[in-house]
């Protein structure tokens, strides 16, 4: 567990905390100073010193760091710009057969819904939706939807509205029993808890870097298990998608002007096959720095800190008499708590008014699913929670 002294030192690495109480990591997290400086240094190296040789090095190092974070091999990790990009890379790369089905659930964020429906329309697939019960997804409900025609089970590790945490290990067994792939949207879990792709049995996974990982926007990771890399053929390719030797050979032909208008021979045998076009090296450096920062603190310690804060918030909500749609069972929750303080937050104008009143008090949260979504990250304090609830009560009394 992080001590109070450590938390204060950590908070000093986030200058924004001098201005606001931030409880919105499930939306966008602030970045530590080291990540901001890494981005600035990257811009200087490229555009001031014209050191472009550094670009490939920083991308390679970032893949290795991300792989370490989720216990993957670096050859199984591709750098992407967003969770959505990773989902589409997988969904569009599968050689679908008409009549196959995709299993999702009714708590998913649209980014993990629309790409699957898009492929269903194109290939004559069925999208099956597992229904939640009071915000809870029962594994048995998935079992009832999965059959021998299921090609992919696509779920979020942690649900964005209420923070429900799925038992991925059990779901992986169900999917693999019928030869299906388990795809995981992990944007609400990586950085907040230990995510071990091998232990959880994940086949492919996507996550943006700007939420719990405390990295910059337009960064993220796509994980594709080496055993299933051959099953997913990229929809888009470029220089970097090719096998390393051919990439080098083709670039040489571009430079010398000999025979570069030709077909390619082989795609990369690694997840790098999903990287096409340019990546912002300074942003990649910022993501790597942010992940290094989290790893230095320790993901297990971060997870325990979040558990403590969520326990405290749940207790305070009970004391205040506020209802919550976040699971009471600790094993089914992570860093997100969604509660209802008796205010009507289902109309857009009311949401804007409430959000504005909180911001006037220097508090940042998110409204999702008609409730207040408070995110507890390792840099938060119990005092942040108390101040949030005091502000909510004061605003409710004004209405």
Secondary structure, DSSP 8 states (H G I E B T S, - for coil): ---HHHHHHHHTT-GGGGT-EE--TTT-----HHHHHHHHHHHIIIIIS--TTHHHHHHHHHHHHHHHHHT--GGGEEE-S-HHHHHHHHHHHB---TT-EEEEETT--GGGTHHHHHHHHHHT-EEEEE--BTTB--HHHHHHH--TTEEEEEEESB-TTT-BB--HHHHHHHHHHTT-EEEEE-TTTBTTB---HHHHT-SEEEEESSSTT---SS-EEEEE-GGGGGGB--SS--GGGB-HHHHHHHHHHHHHTSS-SS----B-SSGGGG--S---HHHHHHHHHHHHHHHHH-HHHHHHHHHHHHHHHHHHHHHHT-EE-S-SSGGGB-SEEEEE-S----SHHHHHHHHHHHHHTTEE-EEETTEEEEE--TT--HHHHHHHHHHHHHHHHH-
